[in-house]
Amino acid sequence: MARGLQGIPGEAEKLGAAVDPVGKVVARRFRAGRRLKQTSGTETLLGTDLSSGEAVVIKAVSTAALSAGTRMRLEHEAALRHRVQSRWLSPLTHVSREEGLLYLVMPFVSGISLQRRLGRGPLALEEALTLGRCLFSALRDAHSHSVLHRDIKPSNVIVNDNVPLTNATLVDFGLARSVQLDEALPGQPPATALYASPEQAGSIDCDVRDPSDLYSAGVLLFECLVGRVPFRGESVGAVLFEHMTAPVPELRSLGLQVPRALDEFLQRLLRKDPRDRYQSAEAALADLEAIDEALSRGETEPSVVIGVSDQRRTLTEPAFVGRQRELGQFDQQLDRARTGQPGLVVLEGESGGGKTRLLVEAAQQGVREGFWVLRGQ
């Protein structure tokens, strides 16, 4: 399900014209309490399950704001979500239409939003890996039932409040199929476009499928490690242009001490063309778990072949593996240069052998150690 009706003129008025959901009893079972959040056309309320006394979250949207096709899709996906059993997803308890409003009821998840947690600063590497494992586990379980989230962002991830981060739950599936990203819409914030894949934003003509959620998850994981999203701009159009044209900054080029395999993992998640990304959350999770487990064994540079368990129909850039000896020689030359000993390295190899990729890795090593890197022809 997608982001809900944000920025569409007149939708707030439509919701206001329907019955005010505050204080209502939905399905003779759920009492709607105070508002948690209100966007154009959608309200999120804290409620109570009268049968158990437990806290719930109730989302309400005017049915007049939804097309007949969207309503049918929401009810179909709601039925599918009832089948999803996952410790990393907030389940859907109830869905119904009453007095001009569509209600979706979910259990209240204790903790704080990832957005609030990131307000304290980026996550440590171990915490980011934990978050990633929870997030891709949630997407694996949702995608296995043909349900997309379509609204992955920090405010829709609930984490434990204490340090370190040990658990994360994906919540708040949206309420409309299309993400409204037209910068001409009044009051539309650029933040709306920060996590949307190019195909979800309509920038490229591709179906919105599993790789779209994986792209958004990649943006989120990048932000957790760096402290900012990879693509920014002063307007929605500027953000979308960055998504389509700007290369994804490599984490190590930003000074982060992360393994090379994790950089490759994020680069594959954030490919522009969805056919070049991971094709399944299960494959992304397998690679992330392999990286995590290797780091736990004390390996600083895990020898993980990124994408080895993924299934795709297109060729993509191969993983960078098997070059430890050559990189070690570069390290020796850097050590000599640091002590004032000049040196020259000649790199030879047949076409397609990975010389350019090796030079990029060597240059990043030099930058991390404080060297200048000059490029020329």
C-alpha positions in Angstrom: 0.0 0.0 0.0 1.2 3.5 -0.7 1.6 6.9 0.8 -1.7 8.4 1.6 -3.2 11.3 -0.3 -0.6 13.9 0.8 -0.7 17.3 -0.7 -3.9 16.9 -2.7 -6.0 20.1 -2.5 -9.4 19.5 -1.1 -8.8 16.1 0.5 -8.7 17.5 4.0 -12.1 19.1 3.4 -13.4 15.8 2.2 -12.4 14.1 5.4 -13.8 16.9 7.4 -17.1 16.5 5.5 -17.3 12.9 6.8 -18.0 11.9 10.3 -15.3 13.0 12.8 -13.6 9.7 13.8 -12.5 10.9 17.3 -14.6 9.2 19.9 -16.3 6.8 17.4 -16.6 3.1 18.1 -15.5 1.2 15.0 -17.0 -2.2 14.3 -18.5 -2.2 17.9 -15.1 -3.0 19.1 -12.5 -0.2 18.7 -12.9 3.2 20.3 -11.0 6.0 18.5 -9.2 8.3 20.9 -6.8 11.2 20.4 -5.2 12.1 17.1 -1.6 11.0 16.6 -1.2 12.4 13.1 -3.3 14.2 10.5 -2.4 14.6 6.8 -4.5 15.6 3.8 -7.3 13.1 3.6 -6.0 10.7 6.3 -6.1 10.7 10.1 -4.2 8.4 12.5 -5.6 8.0 15.9 -4.7 6.1 19.1 -7.5 3.8 20.1 -8.6 1.0 22.4 -9.7 -2.5 21.7 -12.8 -2.7 23.9 -12.7 -6.5 23.9 -9.1 -6.7 25.3 -8.3 -3.3 26.6 -5.2 -3.2 24.5 -4.1 0.0 22.6 -4.5 0.1 18.9 -3.8 2.5 16.0 -6.7 3.5 13.8 -6.3 5.0 10.4 -9.3 6.7 8.8 -9.7 8.0 5.3 -12.7 9.4 3.5 -14.0 6.9 1.0 -14.9 9.9 -1.2 -11.2 10.6 -1.5 -10.6 7.1 -3.0 -11.5 5.8 -6.4 -13.5 2.6 -6.6 -10.4 0.8 -7.9 -8.3 2.0 -4.9 -10.9 1.0 -2.4 -11.1 -2.5 -4.0 -7.3 -2.8 -3.9 -7.1 -1.7 -0.3 -9.7 -4.2 0.8 -7.9 -7.0 -1.3 -4.5 -6.2 0.2 -6.1 -6.0 3.6 -7.3 -9.5 3.2 -3.8 -10.6 2.2 -2.2 -8.8 5.2 -4.4 -10.8 7.5 -2.4 -13.8 6.4 1.0 -12.3 7.0 2.5 -13.5 10.3 5.7 -11.7 11.0 7.4 -10.4 14.1 8.8 -7.5 12.1 5.5 -6.3 10.8 2.6 -4.6 12.5 -0.4 -6.9 11.6 -3.7 -5.6 10.4 -6.4 -6.3 12.9 -9.5 -5.0 11.1 -10.7 -3.1 8.0 -14.2 -1.8 7.4 -16.2 1.1 5.8 -18.5 3.0 8.1 -20.3 6.3 7.5 -18.1 7.5 4.7 -14.8 6.5 6.2 -12.5 3.6 5.5 -10.9 2.3 8.8 -7.8 0.2 9.2 -6.9 -1.0 12.7 -3.5 -2.2 13.8 -2.0 -3.0 17.2 -0.1 -0.2 18.9 3.7 -0.9 18.8 5.6 0.4 21.8 8.9 2.2 21.3 9.9 5.3 19.3 10.0 6.1 15.6 13.3 5.7 13.8 12.9 9.3 12.8 13.1 10.4 16.4 16.0 8.0 17.1 17.9 9.5 14.1 17.4 12.9 15.6 20.1 11.9 18.1 22.6 11.1 15.2 23.5 8.2 12.9 23.3 4.6 14.0 26.5 2.6 14.9 27.4 0.0 12.3 26.1 -2.8 14.4 22.8 -1.1 15.0 22.4 -0.3 11.3 22.9 -4.0 10.5 20.4 -5.0 13.1 17.9 -2.5 11.7 18.6 -3.7 8.2 18.0 -7.4 9.1 14.6 -6.5 10.7 13.6 -4.3 7.8 14.4 -6.9 5.1 12.8 -9.6 7.1 9.6 -7.6 7.3 9.7 -7.0 3.5 10.4 -10.7 2.8 7.4 -11.7 4.8 5.1 -9.0 3.2 6.3 -9.6 -0.4 5.8 -13.4 0.0 2.1 -12.5 0.3 2.2 -10.1 -2.7 1.9 -7.1 -0.5 4.0 -4.0 -1.0 4.6 -1.4 1.6 5.2 1.6 -0.7 5.8 4.1 2.1 9.1 3.1 3.8 10.6 6.0 5.8 11.9 6.6 9.3 8.5 7.6 10.7 7.1 4.3 9.7 9.7 2.2 11.6 9.3 1.7 15.3 12.5 0.9 17.3 13.3 0.3 21.0 14.1 3.5 22.9 17.2 2.3 24.7 20.7 1.9 23.3 21.8 -0.2 21.5 19.0 -0.7 18.9 18.0 -4.3 19.1 14.6 -4.4 17.4 12.6 -2.7 14.7 9.0 -3.1 13.4 7.7 -1.8 10.1 4.3 -0.1 10.5 1.8 2.1 8.7 1.1 0.8 5.3 -0.3 3.7 3.3 -3.6 4.4 1.8 -3.2 5.2 -1.9 -1.5 3.6 -4.9 0.3 6.6 -6.3 2.8 8.8 -4.6 1.8 12.4 -5.4 5.1 14.1 -6.1 4.0 17.0 -8.4 6.0 20.0 -7.1 3.2 22.3 -8.3 0.9 21.1 -5.6 0.7 23.7 -2.9 2.5 23.0 0.3 4.0 19.8 -1.0 7.2 19.1 1.0 10.4 17.9 -0.7 10.6 15.2 2.1 7.7 13.4 0.3 10.1 12.4 -2.5 13.2 11.5 -0.4 12.5 7.8 -0.1 10.4 7.0 -3.2 11.9 4.9 -6.0 12.1 6.4 -9.5 9.4 4.1 -10.7 7.1 4.9 -7.7 7.6 8.6 -8.4 6.7 8.1 -12.0 10.1 9.2 -13.2 10.6 6.0 -15.2 8.0 3.8 -16.9 8.4 0.6 -14.9 5.9 -1.3 -12.8 6.1 -0.8 -9.0 7.1 -4.1 -7.6 9.4 -5.6 -4.9 12.5 -3.7 -6.0 10.7 -0.4 -5.3 10.4 -1.2 -1.6 14.0 -2.4 -1.6 15.1 0.9 -3.1 13.3 2.8 -0.3 14.9 0.5 2.3 18.3 1.3 0.8 17.7 5.0 1.1 16.7 4.5 4.8 19.7 2.3 5.6 22.0 4.9 3.9 20.5 7.6 6.2 21.0 5.5 9.3 24.7 5.1 8.6 25.5 8.6 7.2 23.0 10.8 9.1 21.3 12.1 5.9 19.6 10.8 2.8 21.7 10.3 -0.4 19.5 12.6 -2.6 18.4 16.0 -1.4 17.0 19.2 -3.0 15.1 22.4 -2.3 12.0 21.2 -4.2 10.3 17.9 -5.1 11.5 18.3 -8.7 15.1 18.8 -7.5 14.9 15.7 -5.3 13.5 13.5 -8.2 16.2 14.8 -10.5 18.9 13.7 -8.0 17.3 10.3 -7.7 17.4 9.9 -11.5 20.8 11.4 -12.3 23.1 11.6 -9.2 25.4 8.7 -8.3 25.0 7.2 -4.9 27.9 8.4 -2.7 30.0 5.5 -1.5 30.1 5.3 2.3 33.8 4.9 2.5 34.3 8.0 0.3 32.4 9.9 3.0 34.9 8.8 5.6 32.8 6.0 7.2 34.7 2.9 8.4 32.5 0.2 6.9 33.4 -3.0 5.0 33.5 -2.8 1.2 30.8 -5.4 0.9 28.3 -3.2 2.7 29.1 -0.4 0.3 28.4 -2.7 -2.6 25.2 -3.9 -0.9 23.8 -0.4 -0.8 24.9 0.4 -4.3 22.9 -2.5 -5.6 19.8 -1.6 -3.6 20.0 2.0 -5.1 20.4 1.3 -8.8 18.3 3.6 -10.9 16.8 0.8 -13.0 14.7 -1.6 -10.9 15.9 -4.5 -13.0 19.5 -3.8 -11.9 18.6 -3.9 -8.2 18.0 -6.8 -5.8 15.0 -8.6 -7.1 13.9 -10.0 -3.7 14.1 -9.0 -0.1 15.1 -12.6 0.7 18.3 -12.2 -1.4 19.1 -8.8 0.2 18.6 -10.3 3.6 20.9 -13.2 2.8 23.8 -10.8 1.9 23.3 -8.6 4.9 23.3 -11.5 7.2 26.4 -12.9 5.6 28.2 -9.5 6.1 27.0 -9.3 9.7 28.1 -12.8 10.6 31.5 -12.3 9.0 32.0 -9.1 11.1 31.0 -11.0 14.2 33.8 -13.5 13.5 36.3 -10.7 13.4 36.6 -10.2 9.7 37.1 -6.6 8.9 36.6 -7.1 5.1 34.1 -9.9 4.7 34.5 -11.9 1.5 30.9 -11.8 0.5 29.9 -12.0 -3.1 27.1 -9.5 -3.3 24.0 -10.7 -5.1 25.1 -14.3 -5.3 21.7 -15.6 -4.1 19.6 -13.1 -6.2 17.7 -14.2 -9.3 17.6 -11.7 -12.1 17.1 -11.5 -15.9 19.6 -8.7 -16.6 23.4 -8.4 -16.2 24.7 -6.0 -13.5 28.1 -4.9 -12.2 29.9 -7.9 -10.7 30.9 -8.0 -7.0 34.4 -6.8 -6.1 36.1 -9.9 -4.8 39.5 -11.6 -5.0 41.7 -8.5 -5.0 43.1 -8.6 -1.5 46.7 -9.3 -2.6 46.7 -6.3 -5.0 45.1 -4.0 -2.4 47.8 -5.2 0.0 50.5 -4.0 -2.4 48.8 -0.6 -2.6 48.8 -0.5 1.2 52.6 -1.1 1.2 53.2 1.7 -1.3 51.1 4.0 0.8 53.1 3.1 3.9 56.3 3.9 2.0 55.0 7.2 0.7 54.0 8.2 4.2 57.7 7.9 5.2 58.9 9.9 2.2 59.8 7.0 -0.1 58.6 7.6 -3.6 57.2 4.7 -5.6 55.3 3.7 -8.7 52.7 1.0 -9.3 52.0 -0.2 -12.8 48.6 -2.0 -13.2 48.2 -4.3 -16.2 45.5 -6.6 -17.2 43.3 -7.7 -20.1 40.2 -5.7 -21.0 37.3 -6.3 -18.6 39.6 -7.7 -15.9 38.5 -5.1 -13.3 41.4 -2.6 -13.5 39.2 0.5 -13.2 37.4 -1.0 -10.2 40.7 -1.8 -8.5 41.9 1.7 -9.0 38.7 3.1 -7.5 39.2 0.9 -4.4 42.9 1.9 -4.1 42.0 5.6 -4.4 39.4 5.3 -1.7 42.0 3.6 0.6 44.4 6.6 0.0 41.7 9.2 0.7 40.8 7.4 4.0 44.4 7.7 5.0 44.7 11.3 4.2 46.4 11.2 0.8 45.6 13.4 -2.2 44.2 11.5 -5.2 44.9 13.1 -8.6 43.3 11.7 -11.7 44.5 12.3 -15.3 44.9 10.9 -18.7 
